[in-house]
Amino acid sequence: VDLPRDLPTEADLAKAVDGAGCVVLAIPSRAFREVTARLAEFDGVAVSVTKGIEFDTGLTMGGVLGETMPLANVAALSGPTLALEVCRDMPSAAVAASEIAGVAETVQQIFHRPTFRVYTSEDLIGVELGGALKNVIAIAAGASAGLGFGDNSKAALVTRAIAEMRRLGVACGARAETFAGLSGLGDLTVTCFSSLSRNYQFGQRIGRGEKPEVILADSVSVVEGYPTARSAWNLARTRVVSTPIIDEVYAMLHEGKDLRQALHDLTTRSSKAED
């Protein structure tokens, strides 16, 4: 993607946001708190496009902004928006979410274009959790593909994953219906079925036999699903929610569990009714 030659850049954060009414925060989740704390005086609209969960607090990035940028009107923009397709003006849709009246609509007006349709939501936590949790599931989907499994397996994974995401989200105060929308099912679908997804690619390489730590050391892009698996697992334990898929991805990535053993343990669980 070629950036405009006259696009200004600024290393000083204070100068970068001086006079701005809206800032978009696209910072890796591991550095999100540290960087945004330097913008504590900003009092405009702060839009997070980072999809992650902070391990120590269990907060989404919007929750972190509530602490680090207390004067800002916090919002999130999320959905099935693969960056390369958006940059190429391929039709896409997303959700602008905020708990503050009128803020989501402001973000909608800023970003809405003929090829980029923006909807609004008041369910900030639900929209953000959908975006964060789907990265964990995408790793599992990629691993499934790397093992040579077919579309039946992936469809089953995605369907059961959305139920898992919804359970955890509702336990955290989100609306169940949010997970059937663009930021839930929409984002989950594109991330689990597209070879453009970094998290899917990461899982695919694991499925082909590579070690997670080796892949990460070799990667120049951020794989948010890796730290999010640990944060989501911890959040589910805190909220006492059953998340079998997230549990196995966590064990595989952070406890060294063999991929095929994780798959076996997932598929041989006791029978139950569909929820």
C-alpha positions as CSV (number, residue, x, y, z in Angstrom):
1,V,0.0,0.0,0.0
2,D,1.5,3.3,-1.0
3,L,1.0,6.2,1.4
4,P,0.5,9.8,0.2
5,R,3.8,11.6,-0.1
6,D,2.4,14.6,1.8
7,L,1.1,12.5,4.7
8,P,2.6,14.2,7.8
9,T,4.3,12.2,10.5
10,E,5.1,13.2,14.1
11,A,7.1,11.3,16.7
12,D,6.0,13.6,19.6
13,L,2.6,12.3,20.8
14,A,1.6,15.6,22.3
15,K,2.2,17.4,19.1
16,A,0.6,14.7,17.0
17,V,-2.8,15.1,18.8
18,D,-2.6,18.9,19.4
19,G,-5.8,20.4,18.2
20,A,-7.3,17.1,17.0
21,G,-10.9,16.3,17.7
22,C,-10.5,12.6,17.2
23,V,-7.5,10.2,17.4
24,V,-7.4,6.7,16.2
25,L,-5.3,4.3,18.3
26,A,-3.8,1.4,16.5
27,I,-1.2,0.2,19.1
28,P,-0.3,-3.4,19.9
29,S,-2.2,-4.4,23.0
30,R,1.0,-5.2,25.0
31,A,2.0,-1.5,24.7
32,F,-1.5,0.0,24.7
33,R,-1.6,1.2,28.4
34,E,1.9,2.6,28.3
35,V,1.4,4.6,25.2
36,T,-2.1,5.9,25.8
37,A,-1.1,7.1,29.3
38,R,0.9,9.7,27.6
39,L,-2.3,11.2,26.2
40,A,-4.1,11.6,29.5
41,E,-4.9,15.3,28.7
42,F,-6.6,14.6,25.4
43,D,-10.4,15.4,25.6
44,G,-11.7,14.6,22.2
45,V,-12.9,11.3,20.7
46,A,-10.4,8.4,21.2
47,V,-11.1,5.5,18.8
48,S,-9.4,2.1,19.5
49,V,-8.9,-0.2,16.6
50,T,-6.7,-2.5,18.7
51,K,-8.2,-6.0,19.3
52,G,-7.0,-7.4,22.6
53,I,-7.5,-8.0,26.3
54,E,-5.2,-6.8,29.0
55,F,-4.0,-9.8,31.1
56,D,-3.7,-8.2,34.6
57,T,-7.0,-6.4,34.5
58,G,-9.2,-8.4,32.0
59,L,-10.0,-5.0,30.4
60,T,-10.5,-4.5,26.6
61,M,-8.7,-1.6,25.1
62,G,-11.7,0.6,25.6
63,G,-11.6,-0.2,29.3
64,V,-7.9,0.7,29.4
65,L,-8.6,4.0,27.7
66,G,-11.2,4.7,30.5
67,E,-8.3,4.7,32.9
68,T,-5.4,6.2,30.8
69,M,-7.4,8.8,29.0
70,P,-10.1,9.8,31.5
71,L,-11.1,13.0,29.6
72,A,-11.6,11.4,26.3
73,N,-14.8,10.1,24.8
74,V,-13.9,6.5,24.2
75,A,-15.1,4.5,21.2
76,A,-14.0,1.4,19.3
77,L,-14.2,0.6,15.6
78,S,-14.3,-3.2,14.8
79,G,-15.6,-5.7,12.3
80,P,-14.5,-7.9,9.4
81,T,-12.1,-5.4,7.9
82,L,-8.9,-7.0,6.5
83,A,-6.6,-4.1,6.1
84,L,-5.4,-4.9,2.6
85,E,-9.0,-5.1,1.3
86,V,-10.0,-1.8,3.0
87,C,-6.9,-0.1,1.5
88,R,-7.9,-1.3,-1.9
89,D,-11.4,0.2,-1.5
90,M,-13.1,-3.2,-1.6
91,P,-16.6,-3.0,0.0
92,S,-16.4,-3.6,3.8
93,A,-18.5,-2.9,6.9
94,A,-17.7,-2.2,10.5
95,V,-19.3,-1.2,13.8
96,A,-18.5,2.0,15.8
97,A,-19.3,1.4,19.5
98,S,-19.4,3.7,22.5
99,E,-21.2,3.9,25.8
100,I,-21.4,7.7,25.5
101,A,-24.4,9.1,23.7
102,G,-23.6,10.5,20.3
103,V,-20.0,9.3,20.2
104,A,-20.6,6.2,18.0
105,E,-22.5,8.4,15.6
106,T,-19.6,10.8,15.4
107,V,-17.2,8.0,14.6
108,Q,-19.7,6.7,12.0
109,Q,-19.7,10.1,10.3
110,I,-15.9,10.3,10.2
111,F,-15.4,6.8,8.7
112,H,-18.5,6.1,6.6
113,R,-17.7,5.9,2.9
114,P,-19.4,4.3,-0.1
115,T,-17.0,1.3,0.2
116,F,-16.8,1.4,4.0
117,R,-20.2,1.1,5.7
118,V,-20.2,1.9,9.4
119,Y,-23.0,0.9,11.8
120,T,-23.3,2.0,15.4
121,S,-23.6,0.2,18.8
122,E,-23.8,1.1,22.4
123,D,-22.3,-2.3,23.4
124,L,-18.6,-1.3,23.6
125,I,-17.6,-4.3,25.7
126,G,-19.4,-6.7,23.4
127,V,-17.9,-5.2,20.2
128,E,-14.4,-5.2,21.6
129,L,-14.6,-8.8,23.0
130,G,-15.8,-10.1,19.7
131,G,-12.8,-8.5,18.0
132,A,-10.4,-9.8,20.5
133,L,-11.6,-13.4,21.0
134,K,-12.0,-14.1,17.3
135,N,-8.2,-13.9,17.0
136,V,-7.8,-16.8,19.4
137,I,-10.3,-18.9,17.4
138,A,-8.6,-17.9,14.1
139,I,-5.4,-19.6,15.4
140,A,-7.3,-22.8,15.9
141,A,-8.9,-22.5,12.5
142,G,-5.5,-22.0,10.9
143,A,-4.1,-25.0,12.8
144,S,-7.0,-27.1,11.6
145,A,-6.2,-26.1,8.0
146,G,-2.5,-26.8,8.6
147,L,-3.3,-30.3,9.7
148,G,-5.2,-30.8,6.5
149,F,-8.7,-30.8,7.9
150,G,-11.6,-29.7,5.7
151,D,-14.4,-27.2,5.7
152,N,-16.6,-29.3,7.9
153,S,-14.1,-29.0,10.7
154,K,-13.7,-25.3,10.3
155,A,-17.5,-24.7,10.1
156,A,-18.0,-26.7,13.3
157,L,-15.2,-24.8,15.0
158,V,-16.5,-21.4,14.0
159,T,-20.1,-22.3,15.1
160,R,-19.1,-23.6,18.5
161,A,-16.7,-20.7,18.9
162,I,-19.4,-18.1,18.6
163,A,-21.3,-19.8,21.4
164,E,-18.2,-19.7,23.5
165,M,-17.5,-16.1,22.8
166,R,-21.1,-15.2,23.5
167,R,-21.1,-17.0,26.9
168,L,-17.9,-15.2,28.0
169,G,-19.1,-11.9,26.6
170,V,-22.4,-12.0,28.5
171,A,-20.6,-12.9,31.7
172,C,-18.6,-9.7,31.2
173,G,-21.7,-7.5,30.7
174,A,-22.0,-7.7,26.9
175,R,-25.2,-8.2,24.9
176,A,-25.7,-11.6,23.5
177,E,-26.9,-10.3,20.1
178,T,-23.7,-8.4,19.5
179,F,-21.9,-11.6,18.8
180,A,-24.2,-12.4,15.9
181,G,-23.2,-9.1,14.3
182,L,-20.3,-7.7,12.3
183,S,-17.9,-7.4,15.3
184,G,-18.7,-11.0,16.4
185,L,-19.7,-13.5,13.7
186,G,-18.6,-11.2,10.9
187,D,-15.1,-10.7,12.2
188,L,-14.8,-14.3,13.3
189,T,-15.8,-15.6,9.8
190,V,-13.4,-13.5,7.8
191,T,-10.5,-14.1,10.2
192,C,-11.1,-17.9,10.2
193,F,-11.5,-18.3,6.5
194,S,-9.1,-15.8,5.0
195,S,-5.4,-16.5,4.2
196,L,-4.9,-12.7,4.7
197,S,-5.4,-13.1,8.4
198,R,-2.2,-13.0,10.4
199,N,-3.7,-15.1,13.2
200,Y,-4.9,-17.7,10.7
201,Q,-1.5,-17.8,9.1
202,F,0.1,-18.3,12.5
203,G,-2.2,-21.2,13.3
204,Q,-1.6,-22.7,9.9
205,R,2.1,-22.8,10.5
206,I,1.6,-24.4,13.9
207,G,-0.6,-27.1,12.2
208,R,2.2,-27.8,9.8
209,G,4.6,-28.5,12.6
210,E,6.3,-25.2,13.4
211,K,6.8,-24.1,17.0
212,P,4.9,-20.9,18.1
213,E,7.9,-19.2,19.5
214,V,9.9,-19.8,16.3
215,I,7.1,-18.4,14.2
216,L,6.8,-15.3,16.4
217,A,10.5,-14.6,16.3
218,D,10.3,-14.8,12.5
219,S,7.2,-12.6,12.2
220,V,7.3,-8.9,11.4
221,S,3.6,-8.4,12.1
222,V,1.6,-8.5,15.3
223,V,-0.2,-11.7,16.1
224,E,-2.7,-10.5,18.7
225,G,-4.3,-13.9,19.2
226,Y,-1.1,-15.1,20.9
227,P,-1.3,-12.9,24.0
228,T,-5.1,-12.7,23.9
229,A,-5.3,-16.5,24.3
230,R,-3.7,-16.2,27.7
231,S,-5.8,-13.1,28.7
232,A,-9.0,-14.8,27.5
233,W,-8.2,-18.0,29.3
234,N,-7.6,-16.0,32.5
235,L,-10.8,-13.9,32.0
236,A,-12.8,-17.1,31.6
237,R,-11.4,-18.5,34.8
238,T,-12.2,-15.3,36.6
239,R,-15.8,-15.2,35.3
240,V,-16.2,-19.0,35.7
241,V,-17.2,-19.6,32.1
242,S,-16.7,-22.7,30.1
243,T,-14.5,-22.0,27.1
244,P,-13.1,-25.3,25.8
245,I,-11.7,-24.0,22.5
246,I,-10.0,-21.1,24.1
247,D,-8.6,-23.4,26.8
248,E,-7.0,-25.7,24.3
249,V,-5.5,-22.9,22.2
250,Y,-4.1,-21.4,25.4
251,A,-2.6,-24.8,26.5
252,M,-1.1,-25.3,23.0
253,L,0.5,-21.8,22.9
254,H,1.5,-21.1,26.5
255,E,1.8,-24.5,28.1
256,G,3.5,-26.4,25.3
257,K,0.6,-28.9,24.8
258,D,0.8,-31.0,21.6
259,L,-1.6,-29.8,18.9
260,R,-3.0,-33.2,18.2
261,Q,-3.5,-33.9,21.9
262,A,-5.4,-30.6,22.2
263,L,-7.6,-31.6,19.3
264,H,-8.2,-35.0,20.9
265,D,-9.1,-33.5,24.2
266,L,-11.5,-31.1,22.5
267,T,-13.3,-33.6,20.4
268,T,-13.6,-36.4,23.0
269,R,-15.4,-34.2,25.7
270,S,-18.6,-35.7,27.0
271,S,-21.7,-35.4,24.8
272,K,-24.1,-32.5,25.4
273,A,-27.0,-30.6,23.9
274,E,-26.2,-27.7,21.6
275,D,-26.4,-24.3,23.2
